[in-house]
Amino acid sequence: MRILLLGDYSNVHWTLAEGLRALGHEVCVVSDGDGWKNYRRDVDLKKICEISVTK
């Protein structure tokens, strides 16, 4: 199953994604890293937003 998790708070989505991947699912975590905590993610919204603002 393909799963998209948007946003992250306290690293819940990344932890959930790891468990789902271990079960054989395809998971993508999209977030800004929850500010200064800089949690892991597959797609970094912070960089996408910075590119959009500078154009």
mmCIF file of the N, C-alpha and C atoms, coordinates in Angstrom:
data_MODEL
# 
_entry.id   MODEL 
# 
loop_
_atom_site.group_PDB 
_atom_site.id 
_atom_site.type_symbol 
_atom_site.label_atom_id 
_atom_site.label_alt_id 
_atom_site.label_comp_id 
_atom_site.label_asym_id 
_atom_site.label_entity_id 
_atom_site.label_seq_id 
_atom_site.pdbx_PDB_ins_code 
_atom_site.Cartn_x 
_atom_site.Cartn_y 
_atom_site.Cartn_z 
_atom_site.occupancy 
_atom_site.B_iso_or_equiv 
_atom_site.pdbx_formal_charge 
_atom_site.auth_seq_id 
_atom_site.auth_comp_id 
_atom_site.auth_asym_id 
_atom_site.auth_atom_id 
_atom_site.pdbx_PDB_model_num 
ATOM 1   N N  . MET A 1 1  ? 0.842  -1.172 0.000  1.00 0.00 ? 1  MET A N  1 
ATOM 2   C CA . MET A 1 1  ? 0.000  0.000  0.000  1.00 0.00 ? 1  MET A CA 1 
ATOM 3   C C  . MET A 1 1  ? 0.891  1.240  0.000  1.00 0.00 ? 1  MET A C  1 
ATOM 4   N N  . ARG A 1 2  ? 0.494  2.256  -0.747 1.00 0.00 ? 2  ARG A N  1 
ATOM 5   C CA . ARG A 1 2  ? 1.224  3.517  -0.778 1.00 0.00 ? 2  ARG A CA 1 
ATOM 6   C C  . ARG A 1 2  ? 0.566  4.482  0.195  1.00 0.00 ? 2  ARG A C  1 
ATOM 7   N N  . ILE A 1 3  ? 1.375  5.079  1.084  1.00 0.00 ? 3  ILE A N  1 
ATOM 8   C CA . ILE A 1 3  ? 0.862  5.933  2.148  1.00 0.00 ? 3  ILE A CA 1 
ATOM 9   C C  . ILE A 1 3  ? 1.624  7.253  2.160  1.00 0.00 ? 3  ILE A C  1 
ATOM 10  N N  . LEU A 1 4  ? 0.889  8.363  2.261  1.00 0.00 ? 4  LEU A N  1 
ATOM 11  C CA . LEU A 1 4  ? 1.479  9.693  2.357  1.00 0.00 ? 4  LEU A CA 1 
ATOM 12  C C  . LEU A 1 4  ? 1.126  10.267 3.724  1.00 0.00 ? 4  LEU A C  1 
ATOM 13  N N  . LEU A 1 5  ? 2.145  10.649 4.486  1.00 0.00 ? 5  LEU A N  1 
ATOM 14  C CA . LEU A 1 5  ? 1.945  11.270 5.800  1.00 0.00 ? 5  LEU A CA 1 
ATOM 15  C C  . LEU A 1 5  ? 2.391  12.727 5.702  1.00 0.00 ? 5  LEU A C  1 
ATOM 16  N N  . LEU A 1 6  ? 1.466  13.660 5.974  1.00 0.00 ? 6  LEU A N  1 
ATOM 17  C CA . LEU A 1 6  ? 1.759  15.089 5.871  1.00 0.00 ? 6  LEU A CA 1 
ATOM 18  C C  . LEU A 1 6  ? 1.965  15.699 7.245  1.00 0.00 ? 6  LEU A C  1 
ATOM 19  N N  . GLY A 1 7  ? 3.033  16.477 7.371  1.00 0.00 ? 7  GLY A N  1 
ATOM 20  C CA . GLY A 1 7  ? 3.332  17.127 8.648  1.00 0.00 ? 7  GLY A CA 1 
ATOM 21  C C  . GLY A 1 7  ? 3.945  16.146 9.632  1.00 0.00 ? 7  GLY A C  1 
ATOM 22  N N  . ASP A 1 8  ? 4.474  16.666 10.699 1.00 0.00 ? 8  ASP A N  1 
ATOM 23  C CA . ASP A 1 8  ? 5.027  15.804 11.749 1.00 0.00 ? 8  ASP A CA 1 
ATOM 24  C C  . ASP A 1 8  ? 5.109  16.597 13.037 1.00 0.00 ? 8  ASP A C  1 
ATOM 25  N N  . TYR A 1 9  ? 4.783  15.948 14.124 1.00 0.00 ? 9  TYR A N  1 
ATOM 26  C CA . TYR A 1 9  ? 4.866  16.568 15.439 1.00 0.00 ? 9  TYR A CA 1 
ATOM 27  C C  . TYR A 1 9  ? 5.430  15.521 16.384 1.00 0.00 ? 9  TYR A C  1 
ATOM 28  N N  . SER A 1 10 ? 6.499  15.840 17.043 1.00 0.00 ? 10 SER A N  1 
ATOM 29  C CA . SER A 1 10 ? 7.166  14.922 17.971 1.00 0.00 ? 10 SER A CA 1 
ATOM 30  C C  . SER A 1 10 ? 7.628  13.640 17.294 1.00 0.00 ? 10 SER A C  1 
ATOM 31  N N  . ASN A 1 11 ? 7.907  13.718 15.999 1.00 0.00 ? 11 ASN A N  1 
ATOM 32  C CA . ASN A 1 11 ? 8.464  12.605 15.238 1.00 0.00 ? 11 ASN A CA 1 
ATOM 33  C C  . ASN A 1 11 ? 7.511  11.415 15.102 1.00 0.00 ? 11 ASN A C  1 
ATOM 34  N N  . VAL A 1 12 ? 6.224  11.636 15.330 1.00 0.00 ? 12 VAL A N  1 
ATOM 35  C CA . VAL A 1 12 ? 5.235  10.555 15.260 1.00 0.00 ? 12 VAL A CA 1 
ATOM 36  C C  . VAL A 1 12 ? 5.150  9.978  13.851 1.00 0.00 ? 12 VAL A C  1 
ATOM 37  N N  . HIS A 1 13 ? 5.073  10.832 12.832 1.00 0.00 ? 13 HIS A N  1 
ATOM 38  C CA . HIS A 1 13 ? 4.914  10.319 11.472 1.00 0.00 ? 13 HIS A CA 1 
ATOM 39  C C  . HIS A 1 13 ? 6.137  9.542  11.003 1.00 0.00 ? 13 HIS A C  1 
ATOM 40  N N  . TRP A 1 14 ? 7.322  10.007 11.355 1.00 0.00 ? 14 TRP A N  1 
ATOM 41  C CA . TRP A 1 14 ? 8.518  9.275  10.918 1.00 0.00 ? 14 TRP A CA 1 
ATOM 42  C C  . TRP A 1 14 ? 8.583  7.906  11.589 1.00 0.00 ? 14 TRP A C  1 
ATOM 43  N N  . THR A 1 15 ? 8.244  7.847  12.866 1.00 0.00 ? 15 THR A N  1 
ATOM 44  C CA . THR A 1 15 ? 8.238  6.580  13.590 1.00 0.00 ? 15 THR A CA 1 
ATOM 45  C C  . THR A 1 15 ? 7.178  5.645  13.007 1.00 0.00 ? 15 THR A C  1 
ATOM 46  N N  . LEU A 1 16 ? 5.998  6.176  12.714 1.00 0.00 ? 16 LEU A N  1 
ATOM 47  C CA . LEU A 1 16 ? 4.936  5.385  12.093 1.00 0.00 ? 16 LEU A CA 1 
ATOM 48  C C  . LEU A 1 16 ? 5.384  4.891  10.724 1.00 0.00 ? 16 LEU A C  1 
ATOM 49  N N  . ALA A 1 17 ? 6.028  5.750  9.960  1.00 0.00 ? 17 ALA A N  1 
ATOM 50  C CA . ALA A 1 17 ? 6.505  5.376  8.635  1.00 0.00 ? 17 ALA A CA 1 
ATOM 51  C C  . ALA A 1 17 ? 7.507  4.221  8.712  1.00 0.00 ? 17 ALA A C  1 
ATOM 52  N N  . GLU A 1 18 ? 8.405  4.257  9.678  1.00 0.00 ? 18 GLU A N  1 
ATOM 53  C CA . GLU A 1 18 ? 9.374  3.169  9.822  1.00 0.00 ? 18 GLU A CA 1 
ATOM 54  C C  . GLU A 1 18 ? 8.674  1.836  10.086 1.00 0.00 ? 18 GLU A C  1 
ATOM 55  N N  . GLY A 1 19 ? 7.665  1.854  10.945 1.00 0.00 ? 19 GLY A N  1 
ATOM 56  C CA . GLY A 1 19 ? 6.918  0.631  11.232 1.00 0.00 ? 19 GLY A CA 1 
ATOM 57  C C  . GLY A 1 19 ? 6.160  0.131  10.018 1.00 0.00 ? 19 GLY A C  1 
ATOM 58  N N  . LEU A 1 20 ? 5.532  1.049  9.290  1.00 0.00 ? 20 LEU A N  1 
ATOM 59  C CA . LEU A 1 20 ? 4.790  0.656  8.090  1.00 0.00 ? 20 LEU A CA 1 
ATOM 60  C C  . LEU A 1 20 ? 5.721  0.122  7.004  1.00 0.00 ? 20 LEU A C  1 
ATOM 61  N N  . ARG A 1 21 ? 6.892  0.725  6.880  1.00 0.00 ? 21 ARG A N  1 
ATOM 62  C CA . ARG A 1 21 ? 7.874  0.233  5.902  1.00 0.00 ? 21 ARG A CA 1 
ATOM 63  C C  . ARG A 1 21 ? 8.334  -1.179 6.263  1.00 0.00 ? 21 ARG A C  1 
ATOM 64  N N  . ALA A 1 22 ? 8.504  -1.439 7.552  1.00 0.00 ? 22 ALA A N  1 
ATOM 65  C CA . ALA A 1 22 ? 8.908  -2.778 7.997  1.00 0.00 ? 22 ALA A CA 1 
ATOM 66  C C  . ALA A 1 22 ? 7.842  -3.818 7.641  1.00 0.00 ? 22 ALA A C  1 
ATOM 67  N N  . LEU A 1 23 ? 6.596  -3.369 7.531  1.00 0.00 ? 23 LEU A N  1 
ATOM 68  C CA . LEU A 1 23 ? 5.492  -4.266 7.158  1.00 0.00 ? 23 LEU A CA 1 
ATOM 69  C C  . LEU A 1 23 ? 5.324  -4.369 5.641  1.00 0.00 ? 23 LEU A C  1 
ATOM 70  N N  . GLY A 1 24 ? 6.189  -3.664 4.892  1.00 0.00 ? 24 GLY A N  1 
ATOM 71  C CA . GLY A 1 24 ? 6.177  -3.773 3.436  1.00 0.00 ? 24 GLY A CA 1 
ATOM 72  C C  . GLY A 1 24 ? 5.423  -2.677 2.695  1.00 0.00 ? 24 GLY A C  1 
ATOM 73  N N  . HIS A 1 25 ? 5.005  -1.637 3.388  1.00 0.00 ? 25 HIS A N  1 
ATOM 74  C CA . HIS A 1 25 ? 4.280  -0.544 2.737  1.00 0.00 ? 25 HIS A CA 1 
ATOM 75  C C  . HIS A 1 25 ? 5.261  0.494  2.196  1.00 0.00 ? 25 HIS A C  1 
ATOM 76  N N  . GLU A 1 26 ? 4.827  1.235  1.191  1.00 0.00 ? 26 GLU A N  1 
ATOM 77  C CA . GLU A 1 26 ? 5.608  2.335  0.628  1.00 0.00 ? 26 GLU A CA 1 
ATOM 78  C C  . GLU A 1 26 ? 5.090  3.622  1.274  1.00 0.00 ? 26 GLU A C  1 
ATOM 79  N N  . VAL A 1 27 ? 5.946  4.309  2.041  1.00 0.00 ? 27 VAL A N  1 
ATOM 80  C CA . VAL A 1 27 ? 5.518  5.465  2.825  1.00 0.00 ? 27 VAL A CA 1 
ATOM 81  C C  . VAL A 1 27 ? 6.380  6.676  2.492  1.00 0.00 ? 27 VAL A C  1 
ATOM 82  N N  . CYS A 1 28 ? 5.730  7.835  2.384  1.00 0.00 ? 28 CYS A N  1 
ATOM 83  C CA . CYS A 1 28 ? 6.433  9.096  2.159  1.00 0.00 ? 28 CYS A CA 1 
ATOM 84  C C  . CYS A 1 28 ? 5.997  10.083 3.239  1.00 0.00 ? 28 CYS A C  1 
ATOM 85  N N  . VAL A 1 29 ? 6.977  10.635 3.970  1.00 0.00 ? 29 VAL A N  1 
ATOM 86  C CA . VAL A 1 29 ? 6.701  11.635 5.000  1.00 0.00 ? 29 VAL A CA 1 
ATOM 87  C C  . VAL A 1 29 ? 7.076  13.003 4.444  1.00 0.00 ? 29 VAL A C  1 
ATOM 88  N N  . VAL A 1 30 ? 6.091  13.918 4.429  1.00 0.00 ? 30 VAL A N  1 
ATOM 89  C CA . VAL A 1 30 ? 6.294  15.275 3.917  1.00 0.00 ? 30 VAL A CA 1 
ATOM 90  C C  . VAL A 1 30 ? 6.076  16.243 5.071  1.00 0.00 ? 30 VAL A C  1 
ATOM 91  N N  . SER A 1 31 ? 7.105  16.993 5.439  1.00 0.00 ? 31 SER A N  1 
ATOM 92  C CA . SER A 1 31 ? 6.961  17.960 6.538  1.00 0.00 ? 31 SER A CA 1 
ATOM 93  C C  . SER A 1 31 ? 8.057  19.008 6.465  1.00 0.00 ? 31 SER A C  1 
ATOM 94  N N  . ASP A 1 32 ? 7.990  19.952 7.405  1.00 0.00 ? 32 ASP A N  1 
ATOM 95  C CA . ASP A 1 32 ? 9.032  20.976 7.495  1.00 0.00 ? 32 ASP A CA 1 
ATOM 96  C C  . ASP A 1 32 ? 10.051 20.635 8.576  1.00 0.00 ? 32 ASP A C  1 
ATOM 97  N N  . GLY A 1 33 ? 9.918  19.467 9.194  1.00 0.00 ? 33 GLY A N  1 
ATOM 98  C CA . GLY A 1 33 ? 10.860 19.039 10.222 1.00 0.00 ? 33 GLY A CA 1 
ATOM 99  C C  . GLY A 1 33 ? 10.502 19.495 11.616 1.00 0.00 ? 33 GLY A C  1 
ATOM 100 N N  . ASP A 1 34 ? 9.337  20.136 11.778 1.00 0.00 ? 34 ASP A N  1 
ATOM 101 C CA . ASP A 1 34 ? 8.862  20.647 13.061 1.00 0.00 ? 34 ASP A CA 1 
ATOM 102 C C  . ASP A 1 34 ? 9.825  21.672 13.661 1.00 0.00 ? 34 ASP A C  1 
ATOM 103 N N  . GLY A 1 35 ? 10.152 22.652 12.832 1.00 0.00 ? 35 GLY A N  1 
ATOM 104 C CA . GLY A 1 35 ? 10.971 23.774 13.308 1.00 0.00 ? 35 GLY A CA 1 
ATOM 105 C C  . GLY A 1 35 ? 12.401 23.396 13.655 1.00 0.00 ? 35 GLY A C  1 
ATOM 106 N N  . TRP A 1 36 ? 12.876 23.899 14.779 1.00 0.00 ? 36 TRP A N  1 
ATOM 107 C CA . TRP A 1 36 ? 14.283 23.701 15.177 1.00 0.00 ? 36 TRP A CA 1 
ATOM 108 C C  . TRP A 1 36 ? 14.606 22.241 15.475 1.00 0.00 ? 36 TRP A C  1 
ATOM 109 N N  . LYS A 1 37 ? 13.588 21.395 15.677 1.00 0.00 ? 37 LYS A N  1 
ATOM 110 C CA . LYS A 1 37 ? 13.836 19.975 15.986 1.00 0.00 ? 37 LYS A CA 1 
ATOM 111 C C  . LYS A 1 37 ? 14.396 19.237 14.778 1.00 0.00 ? 37 LYS A C  1 
ATOM 112 N N  . ASN A 1 38 ? 14.044 19.706 13.575 1.00 0.00 ? 38 ASN A N  1 
ATOM 113 C CA . ASN A 1 38 ? 14.586 19.167 12.331 1.00 0.00 ? 38 ASN A CA 1 
ATOM 114 C C  . ASN A 1 38 ? 14.436 17.647 12.229 1.00 0.00 ? 38 ASN A C  1 
ATOM 115 N N  . TYR A 1 39 ? 13.213 17.159 12.438 1.00 0.00 ? 39 TYR A N  1 
ATOM 116 C CA . TYR A 1 39 ? 12.955 15.722 12.339 1.00 0.00 ? 39 TYR A CA 1 
ATOM 117 C C  . TYR A 1 39 ? 13.175 15.226 10.917 1.00 0.00 ? 39 TYR A C  1 
ATOM 118 N N  . ARG A 1 40 ? 13.481 13.951 10.795 1.00 0.00 ? 40 ARG A N  1 
ATOM 119 C CA . ARG A 1 40 ? 13.709 13.338 9.493  1.00 0.00 ? 40 ARG A CA 1 
ATOM 120 C C  . ARG A 1 40 ? 12.421 13.342 8.677  1.00 0.00 ? 40 ARG A C  1 
ATOM 121 N N  . ARG A 1 41 ? 12.571 13.442 7.348  1.00 0.00 ? 41 ARG A N  1 
ATOM 122 C CA . ARG A 1 41 ? 11.439 13.404 6.434  1.00 0.00 ? 41 ARG A CA 1 
ATOM 123 C C  . ARG A 1 41 ? 11.952 13.066 5.044  1.00 0.00 ? 41 ARG A C  1 
ATOM 124 N N  . ASP A 1 42 ? 11.044 12.603 4.197  1.00 0.00 ? 42 ASP A N  1 
ATOM 125 C CA . ASP A 1 42 ? 11.415 12.256 2.827  1.00 0.00 ? 42 ASP A CA 1 
ATOM 126 C C  . ASP A 1 42 ? 11.373 13.490 1.922  1.00 0.00 ? 42 ASP A C  1 
ATOM 127 N N  . VAL A 1 43 ? 10.391 14.340 2.117  1.00 0.00 ? 43 VAL A N  1 
ATOM 128 C CA . VAL A 1 43 ? 10.266 15.582 1.344  1.00 0.00 ? 43 VAL A CA 1 
ATOM 129 C C  . VAL A 1 43 ? 10.253 16.740 2.327  1.00 0.00 ? 43 VAL A C  1 
ATOM 130 N N  . ASP A 1 44 ? 11.165 17.686 2.113  1.00 0.00 ? 44 ASP A N  1 
ATOM 131 C CA . ASP A 1 44 ? 11.331 18.817 3.023  1.00 0.00 ? 44 ASP A CA 1 
ATOM 132 C C  . ASP A 1 44 ? 10.520 20.016 2.540  1.00 0.00 ? 44 ASP A C  1 
ATOM 133 N N  . LEU A 1 45 ? 9.406  20.302 3.196  1.00 0.00 ? 45 LEU A N  1 
ATOM 134 C CA . LEU A 1 45 ? 8.569  21.444 2.821  1.00 0.00 ? 45 LEU A CA 1 
ATOM 135 C C  . LEU A 1 45 ? 9.271  22.775 3.052  1.00 0.00 ? 45 LEU A C  1 
ATOM 136 N N  . LYS A 1 46 ? 10.170 22.808 4.004  1.00 0.00 ? 46 LYS A N  1 
ATOM 137 C CA . LYS A 1 46 ? 10.884 24.049 4.293  1.00 0.00 ? 46 LYS A CA 1 
ATOM 138 C C  . LYS A 1 46 ? 11.677 24.508 3.067  1.00 0.00 ? 46 LYS A C  1 
ATOM 139 N N  . LYS A 1 47 ? 12.366 23.592 2.414  1.00 0.00 ? 47 LYS A N  1 
ATOM 140 C CA . LYS A 1 47 ? 13.153 23.939 1.231  1.00 0.00 ? 47 LYS A CA 1 
ATOM 141 C C  . LYS A 1 47 ? 12.252 24.320 0.071  1.00 0.00 ? 47 LYS A C  1 
ATOM 142 N N  . ILE A 1 48 ? 11.116 23.639 -0.090 1.00 0.00 ? 48 ILE A N  1 
ATOM 143 C CA . ILE A 1 48 ? 10.186 23.959 -1.170 1.00 0.00 ? 48 ILE A CA 1 
ATOM 144 C C  . ILE A 1 48 ? 9.624  25.360 -0.967 1.00 0.00 ? 48 ILE A C  1 
ATOM 145 N N  . CYS A 1 49 ? 9.284  25.704 0.265  1.00 0.00 ? 49 CYS A N  1 
ATOM 146 C CA . CYS A 1 49 ? 8.750  27.038 0.559  1.00 0.00 ? 49 CYS A CA 1 
ATOM 147 C C  . CYS A 1 49 ? 9.800  28.120 0.341  1.00 0.00 ? 49 CYS A C  1 
ATOM 148 N N  . GLU A 1 50 ? 11.040 27.863 0.705  1.00 0.00 ? 50 GLU A N  1 
ATOM 149 C CA . GLU A 1 50 ? 12.108 28.845 0.508  1.00 0.00 ? 50 GLU A CA 1 
ATOM 150 C C  . GLU A 1 50 ? 12.333 29.102 -0.970 1.00 0.00 ? 50 GLU A C  1 
ATOM 151 N N  . ILE A 1 51 ? 12.254 28.071 -1.789 1.00 0.00 ? 51 ILE A N  1 
ATOM 152 C CA . ILE A 1 51 ? 12.427 28.235 -3.238 1.00 0.00 ? 51 ILE A CA 1 
ATOM 153 C C  . ILE A 1 51 ? 11.293 29.071 -3.800 1.00 0.00 ? 51 ILE A C  1 
ATOM 154 N N  . SER A 1 52 ? 10.065 28.815 -3.353 1.00 0.00 ? 52 SER A N  1 
ATOM 155 C CA . SER A 1 52 ? 8.896  29.545 -3.843 1.00 0.00 ? 52 SER A CA 1 
ATOM 156 C C  . SER A 1 52 ? 8.967  31.019 -3.481 1.00 0.00 ? 52 SER A C  1 
ATOM 157 N N  . VAL A 1 53 ? 9.451  31.330 -2.287 1.00 0.00 ? 53 VAL A N  1 
ATOM 158 C CA . VAL A 1 53 ? 9.515  32.720 -1.832 1.00 0.00 ? 53 VAL A CA 1 
ATOM 159 C C  . VAL A 1 53 ? 10.573 33.490 -2.588 1.00 0.00 ? 53 VAL A C  1 
ATOM 160 N N  . THR A 1 54 ? 11.683 32.870 -2.931 1.00 0.00 ? 54 THR A N  1 
ATOM 161 C CA . THR A 1 54 ? 12.781 33.574 -3.587 1.00 0.00 ? 54 THR A CA 1 
ATOM 162 C C  . THR A 1 54 ? 12.507 33.823 -5.067 1.00 0.00 ? 54 THR A C  1 
ATOM 163 N N  . LYS A 1 55 ? 11.565 33.122 -5.664 1.00 0.00 ? 55 LYS A N  1 
ATOM 164 C CA . LYS A 1 55 ? 11.275 33.326 -7.098 1.00 0.00 ? 55 LYS A CA 1 
ATOM 165 C C  . LYS A 1 55 ? 10.446 34.537 -7.336 1.00 0.00 ? 55 LYS A C  1 
# 
